[in-house]
Amino acid sequence: MSSILNVSPSPHQQSAETTRKLMFGVVIALAPALAASVYFFGTGAIIVTLVSVLACVATEYLIQKFILKTKPSVSDGSAVVTGLLLAFNVPSNLPVYIIIIGAIISIGVAKMTFGGLGSNPFNPALVGRVFLLISFPVQMTSWPVPTGFKTGYLDAVTGATPLGIMSEGIKNGETVAALMEKVPSHMQLFYGYMGGSMGEIAAVALILGGLYMIIRKIITWHIPVTILLTVAVFTGILWAVDPTKYADPLFHLLTGGIMLGAIFMATDYVTSPMTAKGMIIYGIGIGVITVLIRTWGAYPEGVSFAILIMNAFVPLLNMYIKPKRFGKEVKHG
């Protein structure tokens, strides 16, 4: 037996999983929510999704091929996932040129500028979404209402989201009980009958996708469960204090982008913490900031901003919350 020890750098643990397998696992998990969007919003959802995905893939390919002069890596599926998530964060009647701009910002600025997959500090799709929200506020807040599968696209009927109705009504002095008469029931919110972006509807479809990813070990439970539990507890306290001014926790969990954000956006490998403890702190931060913006901020929704803010803290969480090194000397006494 040889007494020679072969020393090699980490990682030492091998796995059959690849970036491509993981990314397309996310695509499969998003399929139920995409199907629900097509069912409720018609061809608009198909057009927005196709344009977003193709624009993201093309942007990454062209930058790598002609600017960075490196081998294109679009086959790993990460650009496809970014395109899907960007589509899920915009209205299904958004003009094509705005979608393309969002894709360029998501891939060209938020991802490739920092070195590509694995180097970007912020979630690319959310950077694109926030850029579009600031640059095209009217188009980004003209929410189609669910009318079933129709071939209309730019001429879709629009209306306020449940969160928008609630936020505006409370500011005007209306009670939560009166406002609940103007929004879909909790059951309708659960299966997707409400206005909003493509990814804000059908909580049941998003939950199914999340369970699939947890079972497949694409993600762990720590981030989504912590975010949703934090939002439920925080809004539950507010609701208990004054139910005439604050909506119940279930309403907050079923409306807006909280399900999409908690399950698919905040769990992004690159921009989320590496340790379980870090993930829990990260999730609590996102939940708290989301409720603060929803309740007292200028926007009725705050998930995107909350995730991007906590993305900025991830390097600190990874630095100060990490497991002890194997073989590290521990001082006693």
C-alpha positions in Angstrom: 0.0 0.0 0.0 1.4 3.4 -0.9 2.1 5.8 1.9 1.9 8.9 -0.3 -1.0 11.3 0.4 -2.5 13.1 -2.5 -3.6 16.6 -1.5 -6.0 18.5 -3.7 -8.0 21.7 -3.3 -11.7 21.7 -2.3 -14.3 20.8 -3.1 -13.7 17.2 -2.1 -17.3 16.0 -2.2 -18.5 14.9 -5.6 -22.0 15.0 -6.9 -23.8 13.9 -10.1 -25.7 17.2 -10.1 -24.6 19.8 -12.7 -25.6 23.4 -13.2 -27.6 22.3 -16.3 -29.6 19.7 -14.3 -30.3 22.1 -11.5 -31.4 24.9 -13.8 -33.7 22.7 -15.8 -35.1 21.4 -12.6 -36.1 24.9 -11.8 -37.7 25.2 -15.2 -39.8 22.1 -14.5 -40.8 23.5 -11.1 -42.0 26.8 -12.8 -44.1 24.8 -15.4 -47.3 24.7 -13.2 -47.2 28.4 -12.6 -46.6 29.1 -16.3 -49.5 26.9 -17.2 -51.7 28.9 -14.8 -50.6 32.2 -16.2 -51.4 31.0 -19.8 -54.8 29.8 -18.6 -55.7 33.1 -16.9 -53.9 35.6 -19.2 -54.0 33.9 -22.6 -51.5 34.5 -25.4 -50.0 37.5 -23.6 -48.4 35.2 -21.1 -46.9 33.0 -23.9 -45.6 36.0 -25.9 -44.0 37.7 -22.8 -42.4 34.4 -21.7 -41.0 33.6 -25.2 -39.6 37.1 -25.8 -38.1 37.2 -22.3 -36.3 33.8 -22.5 -35.1 34.4 -26.1 -33.8 37.9 -25.3 -32.0 36.7 -22.2 -30.3 33.8 -24.0 -29.4 36.0 -27.0 -28.0 38.7 -24.7 -25.8 36.2 -22.8 -24.6 34.5 -26.0 -23.7 37.8 -27.8 -21.9 39.2 -24.9 -19.8 36.1 -24.3 -19.2 35.6 -28.1 -18.4 39.1 -29.3 -17.5 41.2 -26.2 -15.9 38.8 -23.7 -14.5 36.5 -26.4 -15.2 33.4 -24.4 -17.1 30.2 -25.1 -20.8 30.9 -24.7 -22.3 29.0 -21.8 -26.0 29.5 -22.5 -26.5 25.7 -22.6 -26.2 25.6 -18.8 -29.8 26.9 -18.6 -29.2 29.8 -16.3 -30.2 32.4 -18.9 -33.4 30.4 -19.5 -34.3 30.5 -15.8 -33.5 34.3 -15.7 -35.8 34.8 -18.7 -38.6 32.9 -17.1 -38.3 34.7 -13.8 -38.2 38.1 -15.5 -41.4 37.2 -17.4 -43.0 36.1 -14.1 -42.2 39.6 -12.7 -43.9 41.7 -15.3 -47.5 42.1 -16.6 -48.6 39.8 -19.4 -49.4 42.8 -21.6 -45.9 44.4 -21.5 -44.7 45.6 -24.9 -42.0 43.5 -26.6 -39.4 46.3 -26.6 -39.7 46.8 -22.9 -39.2 43.1 -22.2 -36.1 43.1 -24.4 -34.7 46.1 -22.4 -35.4 44.2 -19.2 -33.6 41.2 -20.5 -30.5 43.2 -21.5 -30.4 44.8 -18.0 -30.9 41.5 -16.3 -28.2 39.6 -18.2 -25.9 42.3 -19.5 -25.7 44.5 -16.4 -26.8 42.4 -13.4 -25.0 39.2 -14.5 -22.3 39.5 -17.1 -20.9 42.8 -15.9 -19.9 41.0 -12.7 -18.4 38.0 -14.4 -21.3 35.8 -15.3 -23.0 33.0 -13.4 -21.6 32.6 -9.9 -20.2 36.1 -9.6 -23.3 38.4 -9.6 -24.2 39.8 -6.2 -27.8 40.6 -7.0 -30.6 38.4 -8.5 -30.5 39.3 -12.3 -34.2 39.0 -12.9 -35.1 41.2 -10.0 -32.6 43.9 -11.1 -34.3 43.9 -14.5 -37.7 44.1 -12.9 -36.8 47.0 -10.7 -35.1 48.8 -13.6 -38.3 48.5 -15.7 -40.5 49.5 -12.8 -38.5 52.7 -12.4 -38.1 53.4 -16.1 -41.6 52.4 -17.3 -43.9 52.8 -14.3 -47.1 53.1 -16.3 -46.6 50.0 -18.4 -45.2 48.0 -15.4 -48.3 48.8 -13.3 -51.0 48.2 -15.9 -52.1 44.8 -14.6 -54.2 42.6 -16.8 -57.2 41.0 -15.0 -57.8 37.3 -15.4 -60.3 36.8 -18.2 -59.4 33.2 -19.3 -57.5 32.2 -22.4 -57.8 34.9 -25.0 -55.8 35.9 -28.0 -55.7 39.6 -27.0 -52.3 40.9 -25.9 -51.7 44.6 -25.7 -55.4 45.3 -25.5 -56.0 43.3 -22.4 -58.4 44.6 -19.7 -56.4 46.0 -16.8 -57.1 46.7 -13.2 -55.6 47.1 -9.7 -54.0 44.2 -7.9 -55.5 43.1 -4.5 -52.5 44.6 -2.7 -53.0 47.9 -4.6 -56.7 48.0 -3.8 -56.0 47.3 -0.1 -53.1 49.8 0.1 -55.0 52.6 -1.6 -58.2 52.0 0.3 -56.5 52.1 3.7 -54.8 55.4 2.8 -58.3 56.8 1.9 -59.7 55.7 5.3 -61.6 52.6 4.3 -61.7 49.6 6.6 -60.1 46.3 5.7 -63.6 44.6 6.0 -65.0 46.9 3.4 -62.0 46.5 1.1 -62.2 42.7 1.3 -65.5 42.9 -0.5 -63.6 44.5 -3.5 -60.9 41.8 -3.8 -61.1 38.1 -4.7 -61.8 35.6 -1.9 -58.9 33.8 -0.3 -59.8 30.6 -2.3 -59.7 32.6 -5.5 -56.4 34.1 -4.6 -55.1 30.6 -3.8 -55.8 29.2 -7.3 -54.9 32.4 -9.1 -58.0 34.5 -9.9 -56.6 38.0 -9.5 -54.8 40.7 -11.4 -51.0 41.1 -11.3 -47.8 40.0 -12.9 -47.6 36.5 -14.3 -45.8 35.1 -11.2 -48.2 36.7 -8.7 -51.0 34.4 -9.4 -51.8 30.8 -8.6 -50.2 30.3 -5.2 -51.1 26.6 -5.4 -49.0 26.2 -8.6 -46.0 28.0 -7.0 -46.2 25.8 -3.9 -46.3 22.7 -6.0 -43.1 23.9 -7.8 -41.5 24.6 -4.5 -42.3 21.2 -3.1 -40.9 19.6 -6.2 -37.6 21.5 -5.8 -37.3 20.6 -2.1 -38.0 16.9 -2.8 -35.4 17.0 -5.6 -33.0 18.8 -3.3 -32.7 21.7 -5.7 -33.3 24.0 -2.8 -33.7 23.6 1.0 -36.7 24.6 3.1 -34.9 27.2 5.1 -35.3 30.3 3.0 -38.9 29.9 1.7 -40.3 28.7 5.0 -38.5 31.4 7.0 -39.8 34.2 4.7 -43.4 33.0 4.6 -43.4 32.4 8.4 -41.9 35.8 9.1 -44.5 37.5 6.9 -47.3 35.5 8.6 -46.1 36.3 12.1 -45.5 40.0 11.4 -48.8 40.6 9.6 -50.6 38.5 12.2 -49.4 40.8 15.0 -50.5 43.8 13.1 -53.9 42.2 12.3 -54.4 41.3 16.0 -53.6 44.9 17.0 -56.0 46.5 14.6 -57.9 44.4 12.1 -59.6 47.5 10.6 -56.3 48.8 9.3 -54.3 45.7 8.6 -55.2 42.7 6.5 -55.0 39.1 7.8 -51.8 37.0 7.3 -53.4 34.7 4.8 -54.2 37.6 2.5 -50.6 38.7 2.6 -49.3 35.3 1.8 -51.6 34.7 -1.1 -51.2 38.1 -2.8 -48.4 39.9 -4.5 -45.1 38.3 -5.3 -44.4 36.8 -1.9 -44.7 33.1 -3.0 -42.7 33.6 -6.2 -40.1 35.6 -4.3 -39.8 33.2 -1.4 -39.7 30.0 -3.4 -37.9 31.0 -6.7 -36.2 34.3 -6.3 -34.7 34.4 -2.8 -33.4 30.8 -3.2 -31.1 31.7 -6.1 -27.8 29.8 -5.4 -25.5 32.7 -6.2 -27.2 35.5 -4.3 -28.3 33.6 -1.1 -26.3 32.5 1.9 -24.5 29.2 2.0 -25.3 28.1 5.6 -28.6 27.1 7.1 -28.3 29.8 9.9 -27.4 32.4 7.3 -30.4 31.4 5.2 -32.7 31.8 8.2 -31.4 35.3 9.0 -31.6 36.2 5.3 -35.2 34.9 5.2 -36.3 36.9 8.3 -34.8 40.0 6.8 -36.7 39.6 3.5 -39.9 38.9 5.4 -39.6 41.9 7.7 -38.6 44.4 4.9 -41.5 43.1 2.7 -44.1 43.8 5.4 -42.6 47.2 6.2 -42.8 48.3 2.6 -46.3 46.8 2.1 -47.6 48.5 5.2 -45.9 51.8 5.4 -44.0 52.2 2.1 -44.8 54.1 -1.1 -45.3 50.8 -3.0 -48.1 48.3 -2.3 -45.5 45.5 -2.8 -42.0 45.1 -1.5 -40.7 41.6 -2.2 -38.4 42.6 -5.0 -36.8 45.4 -3.0 -36.5 43.2 0.1 -34.7 40.5 -1.8 -32.3 42.9 -3.4 -31.5 44.6 -0.1 -30.8 41.3 1.6 -28.7 40.2 -1.4 -26.3 42.9 -0.4 -25.9 41.4 3.0 -25.2 37.9 1.8 -21.4 38.4 1.7 -21.4 39.4 5.3 -23.6 36.5 6.3 -21.3 34.1 4.5 -18.3 35.7 6.1 -19.5 35.7 9.7 -21.8 32.7 9.8 -19.9 29.7 8.6 -19.1 26.3 10.0 -15.9 25.7 12.0 -13.0 24.5 9.9 -12.1 20.9 10.1 -9.0 20.5 12.3 -9.2 24.1 13.7 -7.6 24.4 17.1 -10.0 25.2 19.9 -8.7 27.0 23.0 -9.8 25.7 26.4 -9.8 27.4 29.7 
